[in-house]
Amino acid sequence: MAEIKAFKQSPLPAPTRSDLVSRAYGDIHRLMTAARQAKAEGLVEMQDVLAQCDATLARRDELKRELEALARPSTRAEIATILAALLENYPMNKHRASAATTRIMAERIGAAQPSVGALEVGINKIIDNPDIEFFPVTGVVLQAIAEASRSLGMTGEYLDKVLPRLREELQVAIKTQMANEAAYARRRQLPDGQ
């Protein structure tokens, strides 16, 4: 109970670097879907998605710096700390996960040499996953870390290539839509037969 009381009286924790980058990855995926839908819906929707693209692109340099910081190799201490957090997250299994189990998991993670970002994002995805009720096996942890590594790598590419291209496509679609609407308005003003 003391931990809950201390949490209640303290400010909410700030998002970590890995949280910010993971959110950016999710935001970019949502923007890609929203852009496709907006092109079918109309001008206002496309302008809204374009504004969201611009907001994300305005943070591109900051996000790229965060990605660089997260790309460094994780240390033994960081692996141990994140595994301790993982173990604490499954209190029913804490006593069942033997020292050998956690040692093997730590060794396998160390052998995979994940970046600190992939380690944090992968373990946080496991912790946040409501479908994982029991302490995960090493393979599940390694898979989550590998997926996190791929998503972090793709985030940089999305920021550098995909999002600017999406922005350009939206600008063209908006100009085309505006030209079509202007032509339609002009035709409506002409007398019949012209």
Backbone torsions as a table, in degrees:
resi	resn	phi	psi	omega
1	MET	NA	-30.5	-179.4
2	ALA	-61.6	-36.4	179.5
3	GLU	-65.2	-39.6	179.6
4	ILE	-66.5	-42.9	179.5
5	LYS	-63.3	-42.9	178.8
6	ALA	-63.9	-40.1	178.6
7	PHE	-64.4	-42.0	-178.4
8	LYS	-60.9	-34.9	-175.4
9	GLN	-90.6	-6.6	-178.1
10	SER	-103.6	160.0	176.2
11	PRO	-68.5	156.7	178.0
12	LEU	-63.3	144.4	179.0
13	PRO	-66.6	144.5	177.1
14	ALA	-76.0	149.5	176.6
15	PRO	-61.6	144.1	177.8
16	THR	-79.8	170.3	175.5
17	ARG	-55.9	-45.0	-178.0
18	SER	-65.5	-34.3	175.8
19	ASP	-62.8	-45.5	-178.6
20	LEU	-62.0	-44.0	-179.1
21	VAL	-69.5	-39.2	177.4
22	SER	-62.3	-40.9	177.8
23	ARG	-64.1	-41.5	179.0
24	ALA	-60.6	-42.3	177.9
25	TYR	-59.1	-47.4	178.2
26	GLY	-64.0	-40.4	178.9
27	ASP	-61.8	-42.3	-179.5
28	ILE	-65.3	-40.7	176.6
29	HIS	-61.5	-43.3	178.6
30	ARG	-63.9	-38.7	178.6
31	LEU	-64.0	-38.6	179.0
32	MET	-62.2	-42.8	177.9
33	THR	-68.2	-44.2	-179.1
34	ALA	-62.8	-36.2	179.7
35	ALA	-64.1	-42.6	178.3
36	ARG	-61.7	-44.0	-179.8
37	GLN	-67.6	-40.6	-177.2
38	ALA	-63.8	-37.1	179.0
39	LYS	-61.5	-32.2	178.8
40	ALA	-81.8	-25.3	-173.6
41	GLU	-89.0	-42.4	178.5
42	GLY	149.1	-176.3	-172.2
43	LEU	-62.9	-48.7	-177.3
44	VAL	-60.8	-42.4	179.9
45	GLU	-65.0	-41.3	178.6
46	MET	-64.8	-40.1	178.8
47	GLN	-64.8	-36.6	177.9
48	ASP	-64.5	-45.6	179.3
49	VAL	-66.2	-37.6	177.2
50	LEU	-61.2	-41.6	177.7
51	ALA	-63.0	-38.5	177.3
52	GLN	-66.9	-38.6	175.9
53	CYS	-61.1	-45.4	-179.8
54	ASP	-61.6	-39.2	179.2
55	ALA	-64.5	-41.1	178.5
56	THR	-69.3	-41.5	178.8
57	LEU	-65.3	-30.1	177.3
58	ALA	-64.2	-25.8	179.2
59	ARG	-96.3	5.3	-173.7
60	ARG	-56.7	-47.4	-178.0
61	ASP	-61.7	-42.5	177.9
62	GLU	-62.2	-45.6	-179.7
63	LEU	-65.4	-36.9	177.8
64	LYS	-65.0	-39.1	176.3
65	ARG	-63.3	-41.4	178.5
66	GLU	-63.9	-41.9	177.8
67	LEU	-60.6	-41.7	178.2
68	GLU	-62.1	-42.9	179.9
69	ALA	-64.6	-35.4	-179.0
70	LEU	-79.1	-11.6	-176.5
71	ALA	-82.0	-11.8	-178.5
72	ARG	-68.9	151.3	-179.6
73	PRO	-62.8	142.4	177.4
74	SER	-74.8	150.7	-179.9
75	THR	-95.5	167.3	175.9
76	ARG	-58.5	-41.1	-179.2
77	ALA	-63.9	-40.6	179.2
78	GLU	-67.2	-39.4	176.9
79	ILE	-62.7	-44.9	179.8
80	ALA	-63.4	-42.2	-179.0
81	THR	-64.3	-45.2	-178.0
82	ILE	-70.4	-33.6	176.0
83	LEU	-68.6	-35.3	176.1
84	ALA	-63.4	-41.0	177.5
85	ALA	-64.2	-40.7	177.9
86	LEU	-61.9	-45.4	-179.9
87	LEU	-62.8	-42.3	179.3
88	GLU	-65.4	-26.1	-178.8
89	ASN	-72.1	-16.6	-180.0
90	TYR	-118.2	72.6	-173.5
91	PRO	-62.1	-29.5	-179.7
92	MET	-68.6	-27.0	-176.9
93	ASN	-104.5	-1.8	-175.4
94	LYS	-56.5	-39.3	-177.1
95	HIS	-83.1	-18.4	179.6
96	ARG	-85.4	-28.0	178.8
97	ALA	-74.9	107.8	-175.1
98	SER	-73.4	166.0	175.9
99	ALA	-59.9	-36.5	179.1
100	ALA	-65.3	-40.4	179.4
101	THR	-61.1	-49.7	-178.2
102	THR	-69.2	-33.4	177.7
103	ARG	-65.4	-45.3	179.0
104	ILE	-61.2	-44.0	179.6
105	MET	-61.4	-45.5	179.5
106	ALA	-61.5	-42.2	179.6
107	GLU	-65.0	-42.3	-179.4
108	ARG	-67.2	-39.5	177.1
109	ILE	-65.2	-45.0	178.1
110	GLY	-59.1	-40.1	179.3
111	ALA	-66.1	-30.7	178.2
112	ALA	-72.8	-18.7	179.2
113	GLN	50.8	56.5	-179.7
114	PRO	-73.6	157.2	171.6
115	SER	-71.1	161.8	179.0
116	VAL	-62.6	-35.0	178.9
117	GLY	-66.6	-44.9	179.1
118	ALA	-63.6	-39.0	178.3
119	LEU	-61.9	-50.4	-178.7
120	GLU	-64.0	-49.3	-177.3
121	VAL	-64.3	-44.0	-179.7
122	GLY	-61.8	-48.1	-179.7
123	ILE	-67.2	-39.5	178.5
124	ASN	-63.6	-35.5	177.0
125	LYS	-64.6	-37.7	176.9
126	ILE	-66.3	-47.4	-178.8
127	ILE	-60.9	-39.1	-177.6
128	ASP	-81.4	-8.7	-176.2
129	ASN	-81.2	114.1	-178.6
130	PRO	-70.1	-15.2	-179.3
131	ASP	-81.6	-14.6	179.6
132	ILE	-97.1	98.6	-174.9
133	GLU	-92.3	-21.0	-176.0
134	PHE	-122.1	160.8	-179.4
135	PHE	-53.5	123.6	-173.9
136	PRO	-73.3	155.0	175.4
137	VAL	-77.6	164.0	-176.2
138	THR	-57.3	-40.6	-179.5
139	GLY	-59.8	-39.4	178.8
140	VAL	-65.0	-41.9	179.9
141	VAL	-65.2	-45.8	179.6
142	LEU	-63.3	-38.2	178.5
143	GLN	-65.2	-43.0	179.0
144	ALA	-62.7	-39.9	178.8
145	ILE	-67.0	-41.3	178.6
146	ALA	-63.6	-42.3	177.9
147	GLU	-64.2	-40.1	178.1
148	ALA	-64.1	-39.6	178.3
149	SER	-61.6	-43.1	178.0
150	ARG	-63.8	-44.5	-177.8
151	SER	-66.4	-37.0	177.0
152	LEU	-65.4	-40.7	177.5
153	GLY	-64.0	-39.4	-179.8
154	MET	-71.2	-28.3	-179.9
155	THR	-60.3	-43.2	177.6
156	GLY	-60.9	-43.6	178.5
157	GLU	-65.5	-40.5	178.1
158	TYR	-61.4	-42.7	-179.4
159	LEU	-66.8	-37.6	-176.1
160	ASP	-83.8	-35.4	-171.4
161	LYS	-119.6	-53.1	-170.5
162	VAL	-68.5	-48.2	-176.8
163	LEU	-65.7	-43.8	175.6
164	PRO	-61.2	-38.5	178.3
165	ARG	-66.1	-40.8	177.7
166	LEU	-62.1	-42.0	178.6
167	ARG	-61.0	-45.3	179.9
168	GLU	-62.6	-43.3	178.4
169	GLU	-61.6	-40.5	178.6
170	LEU	-65.6	-41.2	178.6
171	GLN	-60.6	-43.4	178.5
172	VAL	-63.7	-44.6	-179.7
173	ALA	-63.4	-38.7	178.8
174	ILE	-65.9	-46.1	179.0
175	LYS	-61.4	-42.2	179.1
176	THR	-63.3	-45.1	179.6
177	GLN	-62.4	-42.7	179.7
178	MET	-64.7	-41.0	178.0
179	ALA	-64.6	-41.7	178.4
180	ASN	-63.5	-42.6	179.4
181	GLU	-66.5	-38.2	178.2
182	ALA	-66.2	-42.7	178.5
183	ALA	-63.3	-40.5	178.6
184	TYR	-63.7	-42.8	179.7
185	ALA	-64.0	-40.2	178.2
186	ARG	-64.0	-42.8	179.7
187	ARG	-62.7	-35.7	-179.1
188	ARG	-69.6	-25.4	-178.8
189	GLN	-84.3	-16.9	-179.7
190	LEU	-74.1	145.1	175.2
191	PRO	-65.9	156.8	-179.7
192	ASP	-56.1	140.4	176.5
193	GLY	93.3	-5.9	-179.8
194	GLN	-105.8	NA	NA
